[in-house]
Amino acid sequence: MTWDRIRRIMERMYVVEVETREGRILQRTELSPEQSKILKRLDILPPPKVYQIETKG
């Protein structure tokens, strides 16, 4: 697998912001099977599912 292909697969991972009346959550999208496979082969832990939780009030 080329680095260009790895980059294209991995850049499909995003951080999503979910905002409600109670607060805000920043979390990454679910890993695809291809992304999980790449991380495992490179011996890299997946990034955290949840990056930040902010509550209002």
N, C-alpha and C positions, 0 to 999 in steps of 0.2 A: 504494500500500500504506500502510495507516495505521500509526502508531507502536504501537498496541495489538497489531496483527497481528505486527509485527516483534518486539515483546517476547515474544509467545507462542511464536513460532518460535525465537527465540534462547535462551529459558530452558529449552529442551529439551537444551541443552548442559550436561554435568555434568563434574565432576572425580571420577574413580573411584580408589579406593585398592585396590591389589593387594598382598597381603602373603604372603610365602613364608618358608620357613626361612632363606633367604639374605638376605632384606631386604624392602624395601617400595618401591613405585613409585606415584607420584601422576601420573595422566595424564587428559587430557580425552577425552570420547567423540569418535567420528568426526563430522565435520561433515556435515550433510545437504546435499543439493544446494541446498535453499532457503537454508540458513545461509550457504553459500559464496557464493551469488549476492548476498545482502544485504551481506556484508562487502565483496565486490568493488565493488558499486555505491556503497558509502559510502567506498571507498578506505581500508579498514581491513585491516591484516594479521591473519590468523587467529592466535588465541592458540597458544602452543607446545603440541605434542602431549604432551610429557613435562614436568611441572613439577618433580618431585623424585625422586631415586633415593637410597635409603639402604641401605647394606649392613651386615649384622651381622658382628661379629667384629673 
